[in-house]
Amino acid sequence: MQVLVIGAGNMGLTYAKGMSKSKLLKKENIMVLDTSEEKLEEVNQLSNFDAHRNLVDCVPKADIIFIAVKPHHAVDLFEKIKPLIHSDQLLISIMAGVKIDTIKEITGLTKIIRAMPNLPAQIGKGLTSYVASPEVSRIELLTIESLLDTTGKSVLVKDENFIDASTGISGSGPAYVFYFMQSMMEAALQMGFSPNVSKVLVAQTFTGAIELFNQNNLSPNSWMEKVASKGGTTRAALNSMEDNNVGELIKEAAFAAFDRAVELGKEKQDV
């Protein structure tokens, strides 16, 4: 199996490196294409991937084509690869807002995967939600799942609406966590802790809480009840958050990202 990654940016290289760890592939089975000499030099320095600058040299040889370019390059790229592709090829796109029907219409391909990764994929802790066109077989889905899982975990959703929804939760979600961490670090600084100690306090608190959550079946509410005793310090903090409607504001933020993802999709239907 030959895989071609078009776009050697952060996410393209993240998936190339991740897929190279798959039992299904070796590095020599992964081609990476970019038009930037600087990016190609980076590919050559970091790995033994088969680097390319010209579509004609690699697109016809690929079984799976992974598109990791900016959405505004979609039409130009699809028009260029259309004469080079064949019907058995499978295309995976991580371009935000570019619909499966749009990709089918321009390329003529029918086996399309649309995926939404998030930033922690860069360290193998990512979450990629993905949806497949009906023409993708069950066996092909298992292959795609194995490849996507090399950067963390993947979730198959039933339609493209859930790609937009997952943008609001997992795609944009790391930024919400960083926002909360930043506020906690600023509070620690105001309490007199040094920047280094503030970072350790906050980072280890998040790491420990996440590990507890992942290793048990308790809900977040149940864990909060375990930490918070009546009249105690934690209950004072939680009461403050509830009084200030923090929970509802977080949900509103997630829906704001979801709504914007829907808007971007509508704007790019005619990319």
C-alpha positions in Angstrom: 0.0 0.0 0.0 1.3 3.4 -1.0 0.1 6.6 0.8 0.6 10.1 -0.5 0.4 13.1 1.9 -0.1 16.3 0.0 1.0 19.2 2.2 4.1 19.1 4.4 2.8 21.5 7.1 2.5 20.7 10.7 -0.5 18.4 10.4 0.6 16.8 7.2 3.9 15.8 8.7 2.2 14.7 11.9 0.1 12.2 10.0 3.1 11.1 7.9 5.2 10.4 10.9 2.3 8.7 12.7 1.4 6.5 9.8 5.0 5.5 9.4 4.6 3.7 12.8 1.7 1.7 11.5 2.2 -2.0 11.0 0.5 -1.5 7.6 3.2 0.8 6.3 6.9 1.4 6.2 8.5 4.9 5.7 9.3 4.0 2.1 5.6 3.4 1.4 4.8 7.0 2.4 5.2 9.8 -0.2 5.1 13.5 0.9 4.5 16.2 -1.6 4.9 20.0 -1.2 5.7 22.8 -3.6 7.9 24.6 -1.0 11.6 23.8 -1.3 12.0 24.6 2.4 9.3 22.1 3.4 10.8 19.4 1.2 14.2 20.0 2.7 12.6 19.6 6.1 11.0 16.3 5.0 14.4 15.0 3.7 16.1 16.0 6.9 13.6 14.6 9.4 12.9 11.3 7.7 13.3 8.8 4.9 10.0 9.6 3.4 9.8 9.7 -0.4 9.6 13.5 -1.0 8.1 14.9 -4.1 7.4 18.3 -5.7 5.5 17.3 -8.8 2.0 15.7 -8.7 2.6 13.6 -11.8 5.5 11.7 -10.0 3.4 10.5 -7.1 -0.4 10.8 -7.5 -0.8 7.9 -9.9 1.2 5.6 -7.6 -0.9 6.2 -4.5 -3.5 4.0 -3.1 -4.5 6.5 -0.4 -4.2 10.3 -1.0 -4.1 12.4 2.2 -4.9 16.1 1.7 -3.4 18.4 4.3 -3.4 21.8 2.6 -5.3 25.0 3.4 -8.9 24.9 2.2 -8.5 27.9 -0.2 -6.1 25.7 -2.2 -8.7 23.0 -2.7 -10.1 23.8 -6.1 -6.7 24.4 -7.7 -5.3 21.2 -6.2 -8.3 19.0 -7.1 -8.3 20.3 -10.7 -4.6 19.5 -11.0 -4.8 15.9 -9.6 -8.0 15.0 -11.5 -6.2 13.9 -14.7 -3.8 11.8 -12.6 -6.1 9.8 -10.3 -8.0 6.6 -10.9 -11.3 5.3 -9.4 -9.8 2.8 -7.0 -8.0 5.5 -5.0 -9.2 6.7 -1.6 -8.9 10.3 -0.6 -8.7 11.6 3.0 -9.2 15.3 3.5 -8.6 17.3 6.7 -9.5 20.6 5.0 -11.9 22.5 7.2 -15.3 23.2 5.6 -14.7 21.3 2.3 -17.6 18.9 1.9 -17.4 15.4 0.6 -19.8 16.2 -2.3 -17.5 19.1 -3.3 -14.5 16.8 -3.4 -16.5 14.2 -5.4 -17.7 16.7 -7.9 -14.3 18.2 -8.7 -12.1 15.1 -8.6 -14.5 12.5 -9.8 -13.4 10.2 -7.0 -16.1 8.5 -4.9 -14.2 7.0 -2.0 -13.8 10.0 0.3 -13.0 10.4 4.0 -13.4 13.8 5.6 -11.6 14.1 8.9 -11.2 16.6 11.7 -8.0 16.2 13.8 -6.8 18.3 16.8 -3.5 19.7 17.9 -2.5 16.9 20.3 -2.1 14.7 17.3 1.4 16.2 17.1 2.4 14.2 20.2 0.4 11.1 19.5 -2.5 12.1 21.8 -4.9 13.5 19.3 -8.5 12.9 18.5 -9.6 12.6 14.9 -13.3 12.4 14.1 -14.0 11.2 10.5 -16.9 10.4 8.2 -16.8 8.3 5.1 -18.7 8.3 1.8 -20.9 5.2 1.2 -18.5 3.9 -1.4 -15.8 3.2 1.2 -15.8 -0.4 2.2 -15.8 -1.8 5.7 -12.3 -3.2 5.1 -11.1 0.2 3.9 -12.6 1.8 7.0 -10.6 -0.5 9.2 -7.4 0.5 7.3 -8.2 4.2 7.7 -8.9 3.8 11.4 -5.6 2.0 11.9 -3.8 4.9 10.1 -5.6 7.7 12.0 -5.1 6.0 15.3 -1.3 6.3 14.9 -1.7 9.9 16.0 -4.0 9.1 19.0 -7.5 8.0 18.8 -10.2 8.2 16.0 -14.0 8.3 16.1 -16.2 7.4 13.1 -19.2 9.7 13.0 -22.4 9.0 11.0 -22.5 12.2 8.9 -20.7 15.5 8.2 -22.8 17.4 10.7 -20.9 15.6 13.4 -17.6 16.7 11.9 -18.8 20.3 12.5 -19.9 19.4 16.0 -16.7 17.6 16.8 -14.9 20.8 15.8 -16.7 22.6 18.6 -15.7 19.9 21.1 -12.4 18.2 20.2 -11.1 20.3 17.3 -11.2 23.6 19.1 -11.3 22.0 22.6 -7.5 22.1 23.4 -7.8 25.9 23.3 -10.5 25.9 25.9 -8.3 23.8 28.2 -5.4 26.2 27.6 -7.7 29.1 28.4 -8.6 27.5 31.7 -4.9 26.7 32.5 -3.9 30.3 31.7 -6.4 31.7 34.2 -5.3 29.2 36.9 -1.6 30.1 36.3 -2.4 33.8 36.5 -4.2 33.2 39.8 -1.1 31.2 41.1 1.1 34.1 40.1 -1.1 36.6 42.0 -0.9 34.3 45.0 2.9 34.7 44.9 4.1 31.5 43.2 6.9 31.8 40.7 6.2 31.2 36.9 7.9 27.8 37.0 6.1 26.6 40.1 2.8 28.0 38.7 3.2 26.0 35.6 4.0 22.8 37.5 1.0 23.3 39.9 -1.4 23.7 37.0 0.0 21.2 34.6 0.2 18.4 37.1 -3.3 19.1 38.4 -4.7 18.7 34.9 -2.6 15.6 34.2 -3.7 14.0 37.4 -7.3 14.8 37.0 -7.4 13.5 33.4 -5.7 10.2 34.5 -8.3 9.7 37.3 -11.1 10.4 34.8 -9.7 8.0 32.2 -9.0 5.1 34.6 -12.5 5.1 36.1 -16.1 5.1 35.0 -17.1 8.0 37.3 -18.6 11.1 35.7 -17.0 14.6 36.2 -19.8 15.5 38.6 -19.0 12.4 40.7 -15.4 13.3 40.8 -16.3 16.9 41.9 -18.3 15.5 44.7 -15.4 13.4 45.8 -13.1 16.4 45.9 -15.6 18.9 47.4 -16.6 18.6 51.0 -19.5 20.7 52.4 -18.2 24.1 53.6 -14.7 23.4 52.3 -12.3 25.1 49.9 -13.3 23.2 46.8 -17.0 23.8 47.4 -16.3 27.5 47.7 -14.6 27.5 44.3 -17.3 25.4 42.7 -20.0 27.7 44.2 -18.3 30.7 42.7 -18.2 29.1 39.2 -21.9 28.1 39.5 -22.8 31.6 40.7 -21.0 33.1 37.7 -22.6 30.6 35.3 -19.3 29.3 34.1 -20.7 25.9 33.0 -23.2 27.5 30.7 -20.6 29.9 29.3 -18.3 26.9 28.4 -21.2 25.3 26.6 -22.0 28.5 24.8 -18.3 28.7 23.7 -18.4 25.2 22.3 -21.6 25.9 20.4 -20.0 29.2 19.1 -17.2 27.1 17.6 -19.7 24.6 16.2 -21.8 27.3 14.6 -18.8 28.9 13.0 -17.7 25.5 11.6 -21.2 25.3 10.0 -20.8 28.8 8.6 -17.4 28.0 7.1 -18.8 24.9 5.5 -21.6 26.9 3.8 -19.0 29.5 2.6 -16.9 26.8 1.0 -19.6 24.7 -0.6 -18.7 26.4 -3.9 -15.0 26.6 -2.8 
